[in-house]
Amino acid sequence: MKYVFTDRMSNVKASAIREILKATADPHMISFAGGNPAAEAFPVKEIEKISADILSHDPISVLQYGITEGDKGLIEAATSFFNRHEQALKDGDKMLITSGSQQIMEFAAKCLCNEGDIVICENPSFLGALNAFKSLGAILKGVEYKDGQLDLEALETILKQQPKPKFMYLIPNFQNPTGMTMSLEVRKKVLELAKKYEVLILEDNPYGDLRFEGDAIPSMKSLDQDGLVIYAASLSKIIAPGMRVACCIGPEEIVNKFTVAKQASDVHSNLWAQKVMARYLTEYDMDAHIQSIQKIYKDKCQLMLTEMKKYFHPEVEYTKPTGGMFIWVTLPKHIDMQLFVKKALEKNVAVVPGNAFLDDDTKECHSFRMNFSTPTDAKIKEGVKILGQLTYDMY
Ligand SMILES: Cc1ncc(COP(=O)(O)O)c(C=O)c1O
């Protein structure tokens, strides 16, 4: 039997990261390729306690079907949590609980894009979202960075094009894969452009609470007065990604459409996970929990940067994140990045080739992504030393 797949899936490859992660199953491998929370960052005891309590006192409440919009208790708890520092959910907005924020990316493309429609993304950007958009027939147009910020002129050039792009997908805080953060000024200018050209923004903010340096910058969602922003707020990176709980906040009409898409996709998000999350958010000290994770990632990031400074060739450039989980490393132009990544893998160190995060992965790229949240301190030291040696060997 010859299996025939759709045209729209033909240009979506298995995630390069998932393929590399397969190699990292080898216990000798030092992986800087993932993007997982640190093992010590999970509130295991608390989740165990809440879960046992629900299952012994009110099991049917989590074993029964639920409503598509999400558990009422979680919507209330998540609303006050995501509104605690700024107004993310405003009059005219609605929240939908989704199965991870990955599902929000899928709904955005499913509900807003016809085949061949344009979605603007940062270049590079989060591969999972790019694949979701492509799998639903969208065409990606990447906007590069200039002097450490999104190139607004390049953005406007794409926004002017006809037919008009359907939305811009942006990760303003500690971006995946670069670790960079969009300044307040650029956020405001992007909003002005969105208003001028009437193009929606899908603001993805899974890392916002993982700031370990400097002051928080308001989300574009909180700055928006014109119903231009759909906001993806995930609990994956601050509580537990395996529970698959995220919140989509946006103008009611859009969220209602996403809700219909969700009915066709998975009916509702896992009810056990939603009820446990609701109780965790309300019964425990979230500020203390978040501060403890920020400390873990601050230490790991500093350690990785210190080791990189010690061992990497001085002509290798890299971002210095103030939060999140990633560092973006750029090799001198004469070093073949793909070969570098291959040789690193042969020496049992995994990093992700940067071209995997581009709107078109055949474009020239000299960068790769390193993750500091998952590896232990010992592995960070060992792995960075090996990569550092390679930067000299291949120079
Ligand atoms: C930028 C970005 N958005 C969304 C996601 C997906 O997160 P979730 O677990 O909420 O689906 C990730 C996961 O790595 C991410 O890096």
The ligand as an ORCA input file, in Angstrom:
! r2SCAN-3c Opt
* xyz 0 1
  C       7.998     29.636     22.965
  C       7.216     28.432     23.322
  N       5.902     28.440     23.175
  C       5.145     27.385     23.496
  C       5.721     26.226     23.971
  C       4.831     25.058     24.256
  O       4.567     24.959     25.580
  P       3.359     24.135     26.164
  O       3.948     23.090     27.021
  O       2.536     25.133     26.914
  O       2.583     23.564     25.019
  C       7.102     26.154     24.152
  C       7.717     24.924     24.638
  O       8.895     24.724     24.645
  C       7.867     27.289     23.818
  O       9.201     27.297     23.943
*
